[in-house]
Amino acid sequence: MKALRTLVDKIKPTFTRGGKLGFLASTFGAFETFLFVPNHTTKSGAHIRDCNDMKRTMIVVVLALVPAMLFGCYNTGLQVNLEGWTAFFYGLVRFLPMLATSYIVGLAIEFIAAQLRGHEVNEGFLVSGFIIPLVMPVSTPLWMVALGTAFAVIFGKEVFGGTGMNVFNPAVLARAFVFFAYTPQMSGEKVWYSDWTMMGAQVDGVTGATALEQLATKGEMQWSALDAFLGFIPGSFGETSTLAILIGAAILLFTGIASWKTMVSVFAGGAAMAYFFSALGCFDFPAYYHLIVGGFAFGAVFMATDPVTSAQTSTGKYIVGFLTGAIAILIRQVNPAYPEGMMLSILFMNALAPLVDYFVVEANIRRRANRVKTVK
């Protein structure tokens, strides 16, 4: 590492502003800080008050996503009647092109934007680029993944100033764009299919509604609650296994990266709304099914807890989290044509989070002012 550090220091003047390749300063800085912890303080965007810099923090989040990704690989093959390692490698082959497309398109736009502005390259896409293919069906065409990623990065991040300045979660925005622009490929009876050949064998074509869509249309699903919790059901690539998602949640909470207040409040809000509708007799299946099917758990753990787009105050995290979970179940119940409500709920609360924080801070100011008056 010392030799690499010496090499980087030697060529650094060439890429420093004023050097021969000074116009590539942002790009060089991105690679340097990827290799070594930076020795300067962040001046804009997201701030990390910790010994770790932004890239290291984002890498931990990516590691927390790995259990859901690995299980998604196996489940993808399992859903098309493959078994064992064959099922896993089949899913991996389907996932890697989606991941590569997301990173290539997103990082290309990030680098171009940084060069044009003369700013540092933002690190936030390390996580967003990994999440985007995880929240889409494995059958999503690569050009749709690319288009959704480009829309999310340009209109979800760069127009606001980049990482730390965005109002909406980019990964959720990418999913929302593709869903509303190309609904048949993202929802309905054909989101989960395969017609590939692998290792010389023809994989049987498979189509069918997800577990959440079966609950919305039929009031029951063909899989058990245990299957749904473990993830042996069709759905978006990384959202099926609640168990794998909870392992990722444990990593985020242990490292202190995600807020347990937001995470727990999302589940509490979703459970409260689900049991409310269950008490009214709106559905026959157990209320907790809503928490283990669809994108509810994944959204609660990895997207509602986004430190940029969620609430910043402690009280605000409880409020935003609870409303995120409650509104998700509300959308699922009142709109049968749109069984997955987590995506819209997160985007809606992203927009309201600053307002919630404002009222929380104002209430605290008034409380302190009244305390001063009482002392006087």
C-alpha positions as CSV (number, residue, x, y, z in Angstrom):
1,M,0.0,0.0,0.0
2,K,2.9,2.3,0.7
3,A,4.2,1.9,-2.9
4,L,0.7,2.6,-4.2
5,R,0.5,5.7,-2.0
6,T,3.8,6.9,-3.4
7,L,2.7,6.4,-6.9
8,V,-0.6,8.3,-6.4
9,D,1.3,11.2,-4.7
10,K,3.7,11.3,-7.6
11,I,1.1,11.6,-10.4
12,K,-1.3,13.8,-8.3
13,P,0.2,17.1,-9.4
14,T,-0.6,16.2,-13.0
15,F,-4.3,16.0,-12.1
16,T,-4.4,18.9,-9.7
17,R,-6.0,22.1,-10.9
18,G,-3.4,23.9,-13.0
19,G,-1.7,20.6,-14.0
20,K,-1.7,19.2,-17.5
21,L,-4.7,17.0,-16.8
22,G,-6.2,19.3,-14.2
23,F,-9.7,19.1,-15.8
24,L,-9.8,15.5,-14.6
25,A,-9.3,16.6,-10.9
26,S,-12.7,15.4,-9.9
27,T,-12.2,12.0,-11.5
28,F,-8.8,11.5,-10.0
29,G,-10.1,12.5,-6.6
30,A,-12.8,9.9,-6.8
31,F,-10.3,7.1,-7.4
32,E,-7.8,8.4,-4.8
33,T,-10.5,8.5,-2.0
34,F,-11.7,5.1,-3.1
35,L,-8.2,3.7,-2.4
36,F,-7.3,5.8,0.6
37,V,-9.2,7.6,3.4
38,P,-9.2,11.3,2.5
39,N,-7.3,13.8,4.7
40,H,-9.7,16.7,4.2
41,T,-13.1,17.8,5.6
42,T,-16.3,17.6,3.6
43,K,-17.4,21.1,2.6
44,S,-20.8,20.4,1.1
45,G,-23.5,17.8,0.8
46,A,-23.6,14.9,3.2
47,H,-21.3,15.1,6.3
48,I,-20.0,12.1,8.2
49,R,-19.1,12.9,11.8
50,D,-17.0,9.8,12.2
51,C,-13.6,8.3,11.7
52,N,-14.9,6.7,8.5
53,D,-15.4,8.7,5.4
54,M,-18.5,8.5,3.1
55,K,-17.2,5.8,0.8
56,R,-16.4,3.4,3.7
57,T,-19.9,4.1,5.2
58,M,-21.5,3.3,1.8
59,I,-19.5,0.1,1.5
60,V,-20.9,-1.1,4.8
61,V,-24.4,-0.5,3.5
62,V,-23.5,-2.5,0.4
63,L,-22.3,-5.4,2.6
64,A,-25.6,-5.3,4.5
65,L,-27.4,-5.7,1.1
66,V,-25.3,-8.8,0.2
67,P,-27.5,-11.4,2.1
68,A,-30.6,-10.2,0.3
69,M,-28.7,-10.3,-3.0
70,L,-27.2,-13.8,-2.4
71,F,-30.6,-15.3,-1.5
72,G,-32.2,-13.5,-4.5
73,C,-29.7,-15.4,-6.8
74,Y,-30.8,-18.7,-5.3
75,N,-34.5,-17.9,-5.3
76,T,-34.4,-16.7,-8.9
77,G,-33.3,-20.2,-10.0
78,L,-35.6,-21.9,-7.6
79,Q,-38.6,-20.1,-9.1
80,V,-37.8,-21.6,-12.5
81,N,-37.5,-25.1,-11.1
82,L,-33.7,-25.3,-10.8
83,E,-32.0,-26.6,-7.7
84,G,-28.8,-26.2,-5.7
85,W,-25.8,-24.4,-7.1
86,T,-27.4,-24.4,-10.6
87,A,-30.2,-22.3,-9.2
88,F,-27.8,-19.9,-7.5
89,F,-25.6,-19.4,-10.6
90,Y,-28.6,-19.0,-12.8
91,G,-29.8,-16.2,-10.6
92,L,-26.3,-14.7,-10.5
93,V,-26.1,-14.7,-14.3
94,R,-29.4,-12.9,-14.4
95,F,-28.5,-10.3,-11.7
96,L,-25.0,-9.3,-12.8
97,P,-26.0,-7.7,-16.1
98,M,-28.6,-5.6,-14.2
99,L,-26.1,-4.6,-11.6
100,A,-23.5,-3.7,-14.2
101,T,-26.0,-1.6,-16.2
102,S,-27.0,0.3,-13.1
103,Y,-23.4,1.1,-12.1
104,I,-22.2,1.9,-15.6
105,V,-25.1,4.3,-16.4
106,G,-25.3,5.9,-12.9
107,L,-21.6,6.4,-12.4
108,A,-21.0,7.7,-15.9
109,I,-23.6,10.4,-15.2
110,E,-22.1,11.1,-11.8
111,F,-18.6,11.5,-13.3
112,I,-19.8,13.7,-16.1
113,A,-21.8,15.9,-13.7
114,A,-18.8,16.3,-11.4
115,Q,-16.5,17.2,-14.3
116,L,-18.9,19.8,-15.7
117,R,-19.3,21.4,-12.2
118,G,-15.8,21.0,-11.1
119,H,-17.0,19.2,-8.0
120,E,-15.9,16.0,-6.2
121,V,-17.6,12.8,-7.4
122,N,-20.4,11.9,-5.0
123,E,-20.2,8.5,-3.3
124,G,-23.9,8.0,-2.7
125,F,-24.4,6.0,-5.9
126,L,-22.4,3.1,-4.5
127,V,-25.5,2.2,-2.6
128,S,-28.2,3.4,-5.0
129,G,-26.6,1.5,-7.9
130,F,-26.7,-1.7,-5.9
131,I,-30.3,-1.3,-4.7
132,I,-31.8,-0.4,-8.1
133,P,-31.6,-4.0,-9.6
134,L,-32.6,-5.5,-6.2
135,V,-36.0,-3.7,-6.3
136,M,-36.8,-4.7,-9.8
137,P,-38.1,-8.0,-11.2
138,V,-35.4,-10.2,-12.7
139,S,-37.1,-10.1,-16.0
140,T,-36.8,-6.3,-16.4
141,P,-35.0,-5.5,-19.7
142,L,-31.6,-3.9,-19.3
143,W,-32.6,-0.9,-21.3
144,M,-35.3,-0.2,-18.7
145,V,-32.8,-0.5,-15.9
146,A,-30.6,1.9,-17.7
147,L,-33.4,4.4,-18.3
148,G,-34.7,4.2,-14.8
149,T,-31.2,4.7,-13.4
150,A,-30.5,7.7,-15.6
151,F,-33.8,9.3,-14.6
152,A,-33.1,8.8,-10.9
153,V,-29.6,10.2,-11.1
154,I,-30.3,13.2,-13.2
155,F,-33.7,14.2,-11.9
156,G,-33.5,12.7,-8.4
157,K,-29.9,13.8,-7.5
158,E,-28.0,16.0,-9.9
159,V,-30.7,18.7,-10.4
160,F,-30.7,19.1,-6.6
161,G,-26.9,19.3,-6.3
162,G,-25.8,15.7,-5.8
163,T,-25.5,13.4,-2.8
164,G,-26.7,15.0,0.4
165,M,-28.8,17.5,-1.4
166,N,-31.5,15.2,-3.0
167,V,-35.1,15.3,-1.8
168,F,-36.1,11.8,-3.0
169,N,-34.4,8.5,-2.5
170,P,-32.8,7.8,-6.0
171,A,-33.4,4.0,-5.9
172,V,-37.1,4.4,-5.1
173,L,-37.3,7.0,-7.8
174,A,-35.8,4.7,-10.4
175,R,-38.3,2.0,-9.4
176,A,-41.2,4.4,-9.6
177,F,-40.2,5.7,-13.0
178,V,-39.9,2.3,-14.5
179,F,-43.2,1.2,-12.8
180,F,-45.3,4.0,-14.1
181,A,-43.6,4.2,-17.6
182,Y,-43.7,0.4,-18.2
183,T,-46.3,-1.0,-15.9
184,P,-46.8,-4.4,-17.6
185,Q,-43.2,-5.3,-17.2
186,M,-43.2,-4.4,-13.5
187,S,-46.5,-5.6,-12.2
188,G,-49.1,-8.3,-13.1
189,E,-49.0,-11.8,-14.3
190,K,-45.8,-11.7,-16.3
191,V,-43.3,-9.9,-14.1
192,W,-41.7,-13.2,-13.2
193,Y,-40.7,-15.3,-16.2
194,S,-37.8,-17.0,-17.8
195,D,-37.1,-18.5,-21.2
196,W,-33.3,-18.8,-20.9
197,T,-31.1,-21.8,-21.6
198,M,-28.3,-22.5,-19.1
199,M,-25.6,-25.1,-19.2
200,G,-27.2,-26.6,-22.2
201,A,-30.5,-27.2,-20.6
202,Q,-33.7,-25.3,-21.5
203,V,-35.2,-23.6,-18.5
204,D,-39.0,-23.9,-18.4
205,G,-40.9,-20.7,-19.0
206,V,-42.6,-19.5,-15.9
207,T,-45.2,-16.7,-15.4
208,G,-47.4,-15.8,-12.5
209,A,-48.4,-13.2,-10.0
210,T,-46.3,-12.4,-6.9
211,A,-47.5,-13.3,-3.4
212,L,-48.6,-9.7,-2.8
213,E,-50.7,-9.6,-5.9
214,Q,-52.4,-12.8,-5.0
215,L,-53.3,-11.4,-1.6
216,A,-54.6,-8.2,-3.2
217,T,-56.7,-10.0,-5.8
218,K,-57.7,-13.4,-4.2
219,G,-57.3,-12.7,-0.5
220,E,-54.8,-15.6,-0.1
221,M,-51.5,-16.8,-1.5
222,Q,-50.3,-20.2,-2.4
223,W,-47.2,-20.1,-0.2
224,S,-47.1,-20.4,3.6
225,A,-46.1,-17.6,6.0
226,L,-42.8,-19.4,6.6
227,D,-42.0,-19.5,2.9
228,A,-42.8,-15.8,2.6
229,F,-40.6,-15.0,5.6
230,L,-37.7,-17.1,4.3
231,G,-38.2,-15.8,0.8
232,F,-39.2,-18.8,-1.3
233,I,-41.7,-16.8,-3.2
234,P,-41.7,-14.8,-6.5
235,G,-41.1,-11.0,-6.4
236,S,-38.5,-8.4,-7.1
237,F,-35.0,-9.7,-6.9
238,G,-33.8,-8.7,-3.4
239,E,-37.2,-8.2,-1.7
240,T,-38.5,-11.7,-1.2
241,S,-36.5,-12.9,1.9
242,T,-37.5,-11.0,5.1
243,L,-34.9,-13.1,7.0
244,A,-32.0,-12.0,4.7
245,I,-33.2,-8.4,4.9
246,L,-33.3,-8.6,8.7
247,I,-29.7,-9.8,8.7
248,G,-28.8,-6.7,6.7
249,A,-30.7,-4.6,9.2
250,A,-28.6,-6.1,12.1
251,I,-25.5,-5.1,10.3
252,L,-26.7,-1.5,9.8
253,L,-27.8,-1.2,13.4
254,F,-24.7,-2.8,14.8
255,T,-22.5,-0.3,12.9
256,G,-24.7,2.6,13.7
257,I,-25.3,3.6,10.1
258,A,-29.1,3.3,10.1
259,S,-31.5,4.7,12.6
260,W,-33.4,2.1,14.6
261,K,-36.0,4.7,15.4
262,T,-37.0,5.0,11.8
263,M,-36.7,1.3,11.1
264,V,-38.8,0.1,14.1
265,S,-41.3,2.9,13.5
266,V,-41.9,1.8,9.9
267,F,-42.8,-1.8,11.1
268,A,-44.9,-0.4,13.9
269,G,-46.9,1.9,11.6
270,G,-47.4,-0.9,9.0
271,A,-48.5,-3.4,11.7
272,A,-50.9,-0.9,13.3
273,M,-52.6,-0.1,10.0
274,A,-52.7,-3.8,8.9
275,Y,-54.3,-4.8,12.2
276,F,-56.7,-1.9,12.0
277,F,-58.0,-3.1,8.6
278,S,-58.0,-6.7,9.8
279,A,-60.2,-5.6,12.7
280,L,-62.6,-4.1,10.2
281,G,-62.8,-7.4,8.3
282,C,-61.2,-6.0,5.2
283,F,-59.2,-9.2,4.5
284,D,-59.2,-12.8,5.7
285,F,-55.5,-13.5,5.9
286,P,-53.4,-12.6,9.0
287,A,-52.4,-8.9,9.2
288,Y,-48.7,-9.7,9.6
289,Y,-48.6,-11.1,6.1
290,H,-48.3,-7.4,4.9
291,L,-45.0,-7.1,6.7
292,I,-43.4,-10.2,5.1
293,V,-44.5,-9.9,1.4
294,G,-43.7,-7.4,-1.2
295,G,-41.2,-4.7,-0.7
296,F,-42.3,-3.7,2.8
297,A,-39.3,-5.1,4.8
298,F,-36.7,-4.1,2.2
299,G,-38.1,-0.5,2.1
300,A,-38.2,-0.2,5.9
301,V,-34.6,-1.4,6.3
302,F,-32.7,0.0,3.3
303,M,-34.7,3.0,1.9
304,A,-36.8,4.6,4.6
305,T,-33.7,4.8,6.8
306,D,-31.8,6.9,4.1
307,P,-30.1,9.6,6.2
308,V,-30.4,12.2,3.5
309,T,-34.1,11.9,2.5
310,S,-35.5,10.8,5.9
311,A,-36.1,13.0,9.0
312,Q,-33.1,14.4,10.8
313,T,-34.6,15.0,14.3
314,S,-35.2,12.1,16.7
315,T,-38.9,12.8,17.1
316,G,-39.2,13.3,13.4
317,K,-37.7,9.8,12.7
318,Y,-40.5,8.3,14.8
319,I,-43.2,10.3,13.0
320,V,-41.9,9.8,9.5
321,G,-41.2,6.1,10.1
322,F,-44.6,5.4,11.5
323,L,-46.4,7.3,8.7
324,T,-44.3,5.5,6.1
325,G,-45.4,2.1,7.2
326,A,-49.0,3.1,7.8
327,I,-49.4,4.8,4.4
328,A,-47.9,1.8,2.6
329,I,-50.5,-0.5,4.0
330,L,-53.2,2.1,3.4
331,I,-52.3,2.3,-0.3
332,R,-52.3,-1.5,-0.5
333,Q,-55.7,-1.8,1.0
334,V,-57.6,1.1,-0.7
335,N,-56.2,0.6,-4.2
336,P,-56.4,-3.0,-5.3
337,A,-55.0,-2.1,-8.7
338,Y,-51.7,-1.1,-7.0
339,P,-50.9,-3.8,-4.4
340,E,-47.4,-2.5,-3.6
341,G,-47.6,0.7,-1.6
342,M,-44.2,1.0,-0.1
343,M,-42.6,2.8,-3.0
344,L,-45.1,5.6,-3.1
345,S,-45.2,5.8,0.7
346,I,-41.5,6.4,0.9
347,L,-41.5,9.0,-1.8
348,F,-44.4,10.8,-0.2
349,M,-42.7,10.9,3.2
350,N,-39.4,12.0,1.6
351,A,-41.3,15.1,0.5
352,L,-42.8,15.6,3.9
353,A,-39.7,14.8,6.1
354,P,-38.4,18.4,6.0
355,L,-41.8,19.7,7.1
356,V,-42.0,17.2,9.9
357,D,-38.5,18.3,11.1
358,Y,-39.5,21.9,10.9
359,F,-42.5,21.5,13.2
360,V,-40.5,19.3,15.6
361,V,-37.8,22.0,15.9
362,E,-40.4,24.8,16.2
363,A,-42.1,22.9,19.0
364,N,-38.8,22.5,20.8
365,I,-38.1,26.2,20.5
366,R,-41.5,27.1,21.9
367,R,-41.0,24.6,24.7
368,R,-37.7,26.2,25.6
369,A,-39.1,29.7,25.3
370,N,-41.9,28.8,27.7
371,R,-39.4,27.3,30.1
372,V,-37.4,30.6,30.1
373,K,-40.5,32.6,30.9
374,T,-41.3,30.3,33.8
375,V,-37.8,30.7,35.3
376,K,-38.1,34.5,35.0
